[in-house]
């Protein structure tokens, strides 16, 4: 589990996973409108938006698929936002150059 604070998803997730895995995040959740507004008026890059503002995610749970299904059944506010794959301990956000 990780509380997503400074550094956002990009810097916090690698602290929770084995160094031989990468986290692949798909931003398919409803991003609050305030983030689009901040990005537009501030001229903030997508990478910086994810690093600083985490696009609305404040907490993540990293678990196996069966546990993820049980969590979602128990509380539909939880959603799967990515997966792990072999790698070098980094976070990839689909569509954002990290």
N, CA, C and O atoms as a Tinker XYZ file with bonds, in Angstrom:
   392  protein
     1  N      0.849000   -1.172000    0.000000    73     2
     2  CA     0.000000    0.000000    0.000000    64     1     3
     3  C      0.893000    1.233000    0.000000    63     2     4     5
     4  O      1.970000    1.246000    0.597000    81     3
     5  N      0.426000    2.250000   -0.674000    73     3     6
     6  CA     1.202000    3.484000   -0.728000    64     5     7
     7  C      0.278000    4.688000   -0.733000    63     6     8     9
     8  O     -0.666000    4.767000   -1.519000    81     7
     9  N      0.569000    5.620000    0.157000    73     7    10
    10  CA    -0.099000    6.910000    0.144000    64     9    11
    11  C      0.665000    7.755000   -0.859000    63    10    12    13
    12  O      1.862000    7.981000   -0.681000    81    11
    13  N      0.013000    8.223000   -1.897000    73    11    14
    14  CA     0.681000    8.939000   -2.972000    64    13    15
    15  C      0.814000   10.406000   -2.586000    63    14    16    17
    16  O     -0.155000   11.165000   -2.604000    81    15
    17  N      2.034000   10.782000   -2.240000    73    15    18
    18  CA     2.315000   12.150000   -1.804000    64    17    19
    19  C      3.296000   12.780000   -2.791000    63    18    20    21
    20  O      3.247000   12.470000   -3.981000    81    19
    21  N      4.173000   13.645000   -2.327000    73    19    22
    22  CA     5.149000   14.292000   -3.197000    64    21    23
    23  C      5.877000   13.279000   -4.064000    63    22    24    25
    24  O      6.310000   12.238000   -3.569000    81    23
    25  N      6.013000   13.564000   -5.326000    73    23    26
    26  CA     6.614000   12.637000   -6.278000    64    25    27
    27  C      5.573000   11.857000   -7.049000    63    26    28    29
    28  O      5.883000   11.230000   -8.062000    81    27
    29  N      4.331000   11.892000   -6.572000    73    27    30
    30  CA     3.233000   11.254000   -7.281000    64    29    31
    31  C      3.427000    9.772000   -7.520000    63    30    32    33
    32  O      4.198000    9.109000   -6.825000    81    31
    33  N      2.723000    9.266000   -8.504000    73    31    34
    34  CA     2.784000    7.846000   -8.851000    64    33    35
    35  C      4.187000    7.453000   -9.307000    63    34    36    37
    36  O      4.663000    6.359000   -9.004000    81    35
    37  N      4.838000    8.349000  -10.031000    73    35    38
    38  CA     6.128000    8.040000  -10.645000    64    37    39
    39  C      7.192000    7.715000   -9.600000    63    38    40    41
    40  O      7.984000    6.792000   -9.793000    81    39
    41  N      7.219000    8.451000   -8.513000    73    39    42
    42  CA     8.261000    8.240000   -7.516000    64    41    43
    43  C      7.828000    7.340000   -6.358000    63    42    44    45
    44  O      8.678000    6.717000   -5.723000    81    43
    45  N      6.539000    7.258000   -6.071000    73    43    46
    46  CA     6.094000    6.490000   -4.913000    64    45    47
    47  C      5.920000    5.002000   -5.183000    63    46    48    49
    48  O      6.250000    4.182000   -4.327000    81    47
    49  N      5.414000    4.640000   -6.343000    73    47    50
    50  CA     5.177000    3.215000   -6.616000    64    49    51
    51  C      6.476000    2.408000   -6.597000    63    50    52    53
    52  O      6.486000    1.319000   -6.023000    81    51
    53  N      7.571000    2.885000   -7.194000    73    51    54
    54  CA     8.799000    2.079000   -7.152000    64    53    55
    55  C      9.284000    1.753000   -5.737000    63    54    56    57
    56  O     10.004000    0.773000   -5.544000    81    55
    57  N      8.907000    2.541000   -4.771000    73    55    58
    58  CA     9.293000    2.254000   -3.388000    64    57    59
    59  C      8.568000    1.032000   -2.836000    63    58    60    61
    60  O      8.981000    0.470000   -1.821000    81    59
    61  N      7.493000    0.619000   -3.497000    73    59    62
    62  CA     6.651000   -0.470000   -3.000000    64    61    63
    63  C      6.851000   -1.787000   -3.743000    63    62    64    65
    64  O      6.336000   -2.820000   -3.316000    81    63
    65  N      7.578000   -1.762000   -4.829000    73    63    66
    66  CA     7.682000   -2.974000   -5.653000    64    65    67
    67  C      9.121000   -3.475000   -5.697000    63    66    68    69
    68  O     10.059000   -2.742000   -5.381000    81    67
    69  N      9.278000   -4.721000   -6.091000    73    67    70
    70  CA    10.610000   -5.292000   -6.263000    64    69    71
    71  C     11.350000   -4.530000   -7.353000    63    70    72    73
    72  O     10.735000   -4.077000   -8.319000    81    71
    73  N     12.652000   -4.384000   -7.210000    73    71    74
    74  CA    13.415000   -3.616000   -8.200000    64    73    75
    75  C     13.482000   -4.267000   -9.575000    63    74    76    77
    76  O     13.967000   -3.649000  -10.522000    81    75
    77  N     13.008000   -5.496000   -9.702000    73    75    78
    78  CA    12.998000   -6.142000  -11.016000    64    77    79
    79  C     11.616000   -6.093000  -11.675000    63    78    80    81
    80  O     11.345000   -6.829000  -12.624000    81    79
    81  N     10.745000   -5.213000  -11.158000    73    79    82
    82  CA     9.409000   -5.043000  -11.727000    64    81    83
    83  C      9.180000   -3.589000  -12.101000    63    82    84    85
    84  O      9.742000   -2.683000  -11.485000    81    83
    85  N      8.359000   -3.373000  -13.105000    73    83    86
    86  CA     7.871000   -2.047000  -13.468000    64    85    87
    87  C      6.370000   -2.018000  -13.210000    63    86    88    89
    88  O      5.686000   -3.032000  -13.342000    81    87
    89  N      5.875000   -0.858000  -12.847000    73    87    90
    90  CA     4.438000   -0.636000  -12.738000    64    89    91
    91  C      3.996000    0.084000  -14.002000    63    90    92    93
    92  O      4.601000    1.080000  -14.397000    81    91
    93  N      2.959000   -0.411000  -14.627000    73    91    94
    94  CA     2.382000    0.220000  -15.815000    64    93    95
    95  C      1.014000    0.745000  -15.415000    63    94    96    97
    96  O      0.132000   -0.024000  -15.032000    81    95
    97  N      0.841000    2.057000  -15.504000    73    95    98
    98  CA    -0.391000    2.710000  -15.069000    64    97    99
    99  C     -1.155000    3.220000  -16.282000    63    98   100   101
   100  O     -0.589000    3.877000  -17.155000    81    99
   101  N     -2.444000    2.910000  -16.326000    73    99   102
   102  CA    -3.331000    3.376000  -17.386000    64   101   103
   103  C     -4.289000    4.395000  -16.771000    63   102   104   105
   104  O     -5.136000    4.038000  -15.952000    81   103
   105  N     -4.158000    5.644000  -17.161000    73   103   106
   106  CA    -5.000000    6.704000  -16.583000    64   105   107
   107  C     -6.393000    6.608000  -17.195000    63   106   108   109
   108  O     -6.759000    7.374000  -18.086000    81   107
   109  N     -7.155000    5.646000  -16.688000    73   107   110
   110  CA    -8.515000    5.430000  -17.181000    64   109   111
   111  C     -9.542000    5.846000  -16.134000    63   110   112   113
   112  O    -10.746000    5.707000  -16.349000    81   111
   113  N     -9.064000    6.356000  -15.002000    73   111   114
   114  CA    -9.997000    6.810000  -13.970000    64   113   115
   115  C    -10.467000    8.224000  -14.296000    63   114   116   117
   116  O     -9.808000    8.935000  -15.055000    81   115
   117  N    -11.593000    8.634000  -13.734000    73   115   118
   118  CA   -12.070000    9.997000  -13.983000    64   117   119
   119  C    -11.193000   11.014000  -13.241000    63   118   120   121
   120  O    -11.258000   11.135000  -12.017000    81   119
   121  N    -10.382000   11.731000  -13.999000    73   119   122
   122  CA    -9.484000   12.735000  -13.429000    64   121   123
   123  C    -10.310000   13.975000  -13.086000    63   122   124   125
   124  O    -11.005000   14.507000  -13.952000    81   123
   125  N    -10.245000   14.438000  -11.847000    73   123   126
   126  CA   -11.016000   15.632000  -11.471000    64   125   127
   127  C    -10.678000   16.831000  -12.366000    63   126   128   129
   128  O     -9.522000   17.040000  -12.734000    81   127
   129  N    -11.693000   17.599000  -12.702000    73   127   130
   130  CA   -11.549000   18.726000  -13.633000    64   129   131
   131  C    -10.516000   19.753000  -13.180000    63   130   132   133
   132  O     -9.911000   20.427000  -14.012000    81   131
   133  N    -10.313000   19.875000  -11.899000    73   131   134
   134  CA    -9.351000   20.859000  -11.409000    64   133   135
   135  C     -7.951000   20.604000  -11.962000    63   134   136   137
   136  O     -7.185000   21.547000  -12.159000    81   135
   137  N     -7.613000   19.348000  -12.212000    73   135   138
   138  CA    -6.278000   19.037000  -12.728000    64   137   139
   139  C     -6.117000   19.494000  -14.171000    63   138   140   141
   140  O     -5.056000   19.991000  -14.547000    81   139
   141  N     -7.151000   19.332000  -14.978000    73   139   142
   142  CA    -7.099000   19.847000  -16.356000    64   141   143
   143  C     -6.958000   21.362000  -16.354000    63   142   144   145
   144  O     -6.208000   21.929000  -17.148000    81   143
   145  N     -7.685000   22.006000  -15.457000    73   143   146
   146  CA    -7.617000   23.458000  -15.336000    64   145   147
   147  C     -6.201000   23.894000  -14.937000    63   146   148   149
   148  O     -5.631000   24.787000  -15.564000    81   147
   149  N     -5.641000   23.278000  -13.913000    73   147   150
   150  CA    -4.291000   23.630000  -13.470000    64   149   151
   151  C     -3.259000   23.418000  -14.573000    63   150   152   153
   152  O     -2.355000   24.233000  -14.757000    81   151
   153  N     -3.404000   22.323000  -15.298000    73   151   154
   154  CA    -2.467000   22.038000  -16.382000    64   153   155
   155  C     -2.553000   23.113000  -17.459000    63   154   156   157
   156  O     -1.533000   23.585000  -17.963000    81   155
   157  N     -3.772000   23.493000  -17.806000    73   155   158
   158  CA    -3.978000   24.474000  -18.864000    64   157   159
   159  C     -3.462000   25.852000  -18.463000    63   158   160   161
   160  O     -2.653000   26.438000  -19.182000    81   159
   161  N     -3.915000   26.374000  -17.333000    73   159   162
   162  CA    -3.535000   27.742000  -16.950000    64   161   163
   163  C     -2.084000   27.833000  -16.495000    63   162   164   165
   164  O     -1.468000   28.894000  -16.599000    81   163
   165  N     -1.542000   26.749000  -15.999000    73   163   166
   166  CA    -0.165000   26.762000  -15.527000    64   165   167
   167  C      0.850000   26.331000  -16.558000    63   166   168   169
   168  O      2.057000   26.430000  -16.336000    81   167
   169  N      0.353000   25.846000  -17.705000    73   167   170
   170  CA     1.271000   25.346000  -18.724000    64   169   171
   171  C      2.118000   24.183000  -18.214000    63   170   172   173
   172  O      3.300000   24.073000  -18.542000    81   171
   173  N      1.505000   23.322000  -17.415000    73   171   174
   174  CA     2.211000   22.215000  -16.780000    64   173   175
   175  C      2.206000   21.005000  -17.715000    63   174   176   177
   176  O      1.172000   20.661000  -18.287000    81   175
   177  N      3.360000   20.364000  -17.866000    73   175   178
   178  CA     3.464000   19.195000  -18.737000    64   177   179
   179  C      2.712000   18.015000  -18.126000    63   178   180   181
   180  O      2.518000   17.966000  -16.911000    81   179
   181  N      2.288000   17.067000  -18.960000    73   179   182
   182  CA     1.628000   15.870000  -18.424000    64   181   183
   183  C      2.513000   15.133000  -17.409000    63   182   184   185
   184  O      2.017000   14.655000  -16.388000    81   183
   185  N      3.804000   15.041000  -17.681000    73   183   186
   186  CA     4.710000   14.366000  -16.751000    64   185   187
   187  C      4.696000   15.052000  -15.388000    63   186   188   189
   188  O      4.597000   14.386000  -14.357000    81   187
   189  N      4.792000   16.362000  -15.380000    73   187   190
   190  CA     4.797000   17.103000  -14.123000    64   189   191
   191  C      3.453000   16.989000  -13.406000    63   190   192   193
   192  O      3.419000   16.943000  -12.176000    81   191
   193  N      2.353000   16.943000  -14.146000    73   191   194
   194  CA     1.039000   16.769000  -13.528000    64   193   195
   195  C      0.985000   15.441000  -12.764000    63   194   196   197
   196  O      0.449000   15.378000  -11.658000    81   195
   197  N      1.535000   14.395000  -13.353000    73   195   198
   198  CA     1.520000   13.090000  -12.693000    64   197   199
   199  C      2.511000   13.032000  -11.539000    63   198   200   201
   200  O      2.253000   12.374000  -10.531000    81   199
   201  N      3.637000   13.712000  -11.681000    73   199   202
   202  CA     4.651000   13.688000  -10.637000    64   201   203
   203  C      4.225000   14.500000   -9.415000    63   202   204   205
   204  O      4.476000   14.097000   -8.279000    81   203
   205  N      3.590000   15.631000   -9.647000    73   203   206
   206  CA     3.245000   16.532000   -8.548000    64   205   207
   207  C      1.817000   16.301000   -8.042000    63   206   208   209
   208  O      1.592000   16.239000   -6.833000    81   207
   209  N      0.870000   16.178000   -8.943000    73   207   210
   210  CA    -0.537000   16.146000   -8.545000    64   209   211
   211  C     -1.168000   14.763000   -8.537000    63   210   212   213
   212  O     -2.281000   14.606000   -8.037000    81   211
   213  N     -0.493000   13.759000   -9.075000    73   211   214
   214  CA    -0.959000   12.368000   -9.132000    64   213   215
   215  C     -2.333000   12.190000   -9.762000    63   214   216   217
   216  O     -2.905000   11.102000   -9.692000    81   215
   217  N     -2.860000   13.215000  -10.361000    73   215   218
   218  CA    -4.101000   13.173000  -11.143000    64   217   219
   219  C     -5.291000   12.596000  -10.379000    63   218   220   221
   220  O     -6.159000   11.945000  -10.960000    81   219
   221  N     -5.318000   12.839000   -9.088000    73   219   222
   222  CA    -6.479000   12.473000   -8.292000    64   221   223
   223  C     -6.365000   11.200000   -7.494000    63   222   224   225
   224  O     -7.242000   10.919000   -6.676000    81   223
   225  N     -5.322000   10.415000   -7.695000    73   223   226
   226  CA    -5.160000    9.206000   -6.887000    64   225   227
   227  C     -4.362000    9.559000   -5.642000    63   226   228   229
   228  O     -3.290000   10.157000   -5.732000    81   227
   229  N     -4.880000    9.193000   -4.495000    73   227   230
   230  CA    -4.192000    9.510000   -3.258000    64   229   231
   231  C     -3.647000    8.296000   -2.535000    63   230   232   233
   232  O     -2.840000    8.426000   -1.615000    81   231
   233  N     -4.086000    7.109000   -2.950000    73   231   234
   234  CA    -3.684000    5.890000   -2.246000    64   233   235
   235  C     -3.782000    4.731000   -3.216000    63   234   236   237
   236  O     -4.749000    4.629000   -3.972000    81   235
   237  N     -2.788000    3.858000   -3.200000    73   235   238
   238  CA    -2.849000    2.669000   -4.046000    64   237   239
   239  C     -2.566000    1.427000   -3.213000    63   238   240   241
   240  O     -1.890000    1.482000   -2.186000    81   239
   241  N     -3.097000    0.320000   -3.679000    73   239   242
   242  CA    -2.830000   -0.992000   -3.097000    64   241   243
   243  C     -2.237000   -1.841000   -4.210000    63   242   244   245
   244  O     -2.826000   -1.960000   -5.285000    81   243
   245  N     -1.096000   -2.421000   -3.961000    73   243   246
   246  CA    -0.459000   -3.309000   -4.936000    64   245   247
   247  C     -0.651000   -4.725000   -4.424000    63   246   248   249
   248  O     -0.193000   -5.073000   -3.335000    81   247
   249  N     -1.340000   -5.547000   -5.229000    73   247   250
   250  CA    -1.666000   -6.896000   -4.780000    64   249   251
   251  C     -1.834000   -7.808000   -5.993000    63   250   252   253
   252  O     -1.791000   -7.359000   -7.138000    81   251
   253  N     -2.024000   -9.089000   -5.716000    73   251   254
   254  CA    -2.254000  -10.036000   -6.807000    64   253   255
   255  C     -3.669000   -9.837000   -7.364000    63   254   256   257
   256  O     -4.516000   -9.199000   -6.739000    81   255
   257  N     -3.899000  -10.392000   -8.540000    73   255   258
   258  CA    -5.158000  -10.177000   -9.247000    64   257   259
   259  C     -6.370000  -10.684000   -8.470000    63   258   260   261
   260  O     -7.410000  -10.026000   -8.459000    81   259
   261  N     -6.254000  -11.836000   -7.823000    73   259   262
   262  CA    -7.385000  -12.390000   -7.074000    64   261   263
   263  C     -7.776000  -11.465000   -5.919000    63   262   264   265
   264  O     -8.960000  -11.247000   -5.661000    81   263
   265  N     -6.784000  -10.932000   -5.238000    73   263   266
   266  CA    -7.066000   -9.994000   -4.148000    64   265   267
   267  C     -7.692000   -8.726000   -4.692000    63   266   268   269
   268  O     -8.607000   -8.174000   -4.081000    81   267
   269  N     -7.213000   -8.258000   -5.829000    73   267   270
   270  CA    -7.778000   -7.053000   -6.445000    64   269   271
   271  C     -9.263000   -7.258000   -6.743000    63   270   272   273
   272  O    -10.071000   -6.365000   -6.489000    81   271
   273  N     -9.626000   -8.413000   -7.275000    73   271   274
   274  CA   -11.034000   -8.694000   -7.557000    64   273   275
   275  C    -11.860000   -8.673000   -6.275000    63   274   276   277
   276  O    -12.961000   -8.124000   -6.256000    81   275
   277  N    -11.332000   -9.270000   -5.198000    73   275   278
   278  CA   -12.065000   -9.295000   -3.923000    64   277   279
   279  C    -12.237000   -7.884000   -3.365000    63   278   280   281
   280  O    -13.310000   -7.537000   -2.871000    81   279
   281  N    -11.195000   -7.078000   -3.442000    73   279   282
   282  CA   -11.289000   -5.703000   -2.949000    64   281   283
   283  C    -12.364000   -4.938000   -3.717000    63   282   284   285
   284  O    -13.169000   -4.224000   -3.121000    81   283
   285  N    -12.372000   -5.091000   -5.048000    73   283   286
   286  CA   -13.358000   -4.387000   -5.872000    64   285   287
   287  C    -14.769000   -4.883000   -5.604000    63   286   288   289
   288  O    -15.713000   -4.095000   -5.658000    81   287
   289  N    -14.937000   -6.160000   -5.318000    73   287   290
   290  CA   -16.258000   -6.678000   -4.967000    64   289   291
   291  C    -16.740000   -6.093000   -3.646000    63   290   292   293
   292  O    -17.917000   -5.763000   -3.499000    81   291
   293  N    -15.827000   -5.968000   -2.687000    73   291   294
   294  CA   -16.180000   -5.438000   -1.370000    64   293   295
   295  C    -16.453000   -3.940000   -1.396000    63   294   296   297
   296  O    -17.302000   -3.450000   -0.652000    81   295
   297  N    -15.747000   -3.221000   -2.239000    73   295   298
   298  CA   -15.896000   -1.761000   -2.284000    64   297   299
   299  C    -15.672000   -1.269000   -3.707000    63   298   300   301
   300  O    -14.526000   -1.146000   -4.140000    81   299
   301  N    -16.742000   -0.983000   -4.442000    73   299   302
   302  CA   -16.617000   -0.602000   -5.856000    64   301   303
   303  C    -15.917000    0.737000   -6.093000    63   302   304   305
   304  O    -15.668000    1.098000   -7.244000    81   303
   305  N    -15.595000    1.479000   -5.033000    73   303   306
   306  CA   -14.822000    2.711000   -5.232000    64   305   307
   307  C    -13.383000    2.402000   -5.628000    63   306   308   309
   308  O    -12.699000    3.250000   -6.202000    81   307
   309  N    -12.919000    1.183000   -5.320000    73   307   310
   310  CA   -11.573000    0.774000   -5.732000    64   309   311
   311  C    -11.604000    0.370000   -7.195000    63   310   312   313
   312  O    -12.572000   -0.228000   -7.665000    81   311
   313  N    -10.547000    0.701000   -7.905000    73   311   314
   314  CA   -10.452000    0.323000   -9.320000    64   313   315
   315  C     -9.029000   -0.080000   -9.638000    63   314   316   317
   316  O     -8.078000    0.398000   -9.019000    81   315
   317  N     -8.896000   -0.955000  -10.599000    73   315   318
   318  CA    -7.560000   -1.350000  -11.036000    64   317   319
   319  C     -7.050000   -0.280000  -11.990000    63   318   320   321
   320  O     -7.723000    0.072000  -12.959000    81   319
   321  N     -5.857000    0.235000  -11.710000    73   319   322
   322  CA    -5.302000    1.303000  -12.539000    64   321   323
   323  C     -4.014000    0.890000  -13.245000    63   322   324   325
   324  O     -3.408000    1.694000  -13.954000    81   323
   325  N     -3.597000   -0.354000  -13.052000    73   323   326
   326  CA    -2.372000   -0.773000  -13.721000    64   325   327
   327  C     -2.009000   -2.197000  -13.390000    63   326   328   329
   328  O     -2.806000   -2.959000  -12.841000    81   327
   329  N     -0.779000   -2.539000  -13.740000    73   327   330
   330  CA    -0.281000   -3.894000  -13.512000    64   329   331
   331  C      1.239000   -3.840000  -13.395000    63   330   332   333
   332  O      1.865000   -2.824000  -13.696000    81   331
   333  N      1.817000   -4.954000  -12.951000    73   331   334
   334  CA     3.265000   -5.067000  -12.835000    64   333   335
   335  C      3.787000   -5.978000  -13.928000    63   334   336   337
   336  O      3.115000   -6.918000  -14.349000    81   335
   337  N      5.004000   -5.683000  -14.383000    73   335   338
   338  CA     5.672000   -6.524000  -15.368000    64   337   339
   339  C      7.161000   -6.509000  -15.081000    63   338   340   341
   340  O      7.645000   -5.652000  -14.341000    81   339
   341  N      7.896000   -7.456000  -15.664000    73   339   342
   342  CA     9.346000   -7.487000  -15.500000    64   341   343
   343  C      9.925000   -6.155000  -15.949000    63   342   344   345
   344  O      9.471000   -5.573000  -16.934000    81   343
   345  N     10.926000   -5.677000  -15.226000    73   343   346
   346  CA    11.531000   -4.404000  -15.588000    64   345   347
   347  C     12.651000   -4.032000  -14.652000    63   346   348   349
   348  O     13.352000   -4.897000  -14.126000    81   347
   349  N     12.817000   -2.754000  -14.447000    73   347   350
   350  CA    13.924000   -2.263000  -13.634000    64   349   351
   351  C     13.465000   -1.320000  -12.515000    63   350   352   353
   352  O     14.199000   -0.407000  -12.135000    81   351
   353  N     12.258000   -1.537000  -11.989000    73   351   354
   354  CA    11.784000   -0.778000  -10.839000    64   353   355
   355  C     11.281000    0.615000  -11.151000    63   354   356   357
   356  O     11.467000    1.533000  -10.352000    81   355
   357  N     10.656000    0.788000  -12.285000    73   355   358
   358  CA    10.164000    2.105000  -12.689000    64   357   359
   359  C      8.643000    2.091000  -12.818000    63   358   360   361
   360  O      8.008000    1.037000  -12.830000    81   359
   361  N      8.088000    3.286000  -12.913000    73   359   362
   362  CA     6.659000    3.433000  -13.176000    64   361   363
   363  C      6.486000    4.039000  -14.555000    63   362   364   365
   364  O      7.074000    5.074000  -14.871000    81   363
   365  N      5.679000    3.391000  -15.368000    73   363   366
   366  CA     5.332000    3.919000  -16.696000    64   365   367
   367  C      3.872000    4.336000  -16.650000    63   366   368   369
   368  O      3.009000    3.574000  -16.214000    81   367
   369  N      3.614000    5.525000  -17.094000    73   367   370
   370  CA     2.225000    5.977000  -17.205000    64   369   371
   371  C      1.913000    6.042000  -18.693000    63   370   372   373
   372  O      2.507000    6.830000  -19.429000    81   371
   373  N      0.990000    5.218000  -19.121000    73   371   374
   374  CA     0.679000    5.095000  -20.548000    64   373   375
   375  C      0.378000    6.460000  -21.138000    63   374   376   377
   376  O     -0.466000    7.198000  -20.630000    81   375
   377  N      1.074000    6.787000  -22.210000    73   375   378
   378  CA     0.867000    8.041000  -22.906000    64   377   379
   379  C      1.645000    9.212000  -22.359000    63   378   380   381
   380  O      1.520000   10.326000  -22.869000    81   379
   381  N      2.464000    8.984000  -21.312000    73   379   382
   382  CA     3.261000   10.071000  -20.719000    64   381   383
   383  C      4.713000    9.634000  -20.728000    63   382   384   385
   384  O      5.042000    8.555000  -20.236000    81   383
   385  N      5.580000   10.459000  -21.283000    73   383   386
   386  CA     7.007000   10.148000  -21.285000    64   385   387
   387  C      7.583000   10.390000  -19.905000    63   386   388   389
   388  O      7.636000   11.527000  -19.435000    81   387
   389  N      8.013000    9.324000  -19.260000    73   387   390
   390  CA     8.577000    9.417000  -17.901000    64   389   391
   391  C     10.087000    9.434000  -17.978000    63   390   392
   392  O     10.757000    9.508000  -16.949000    81   391
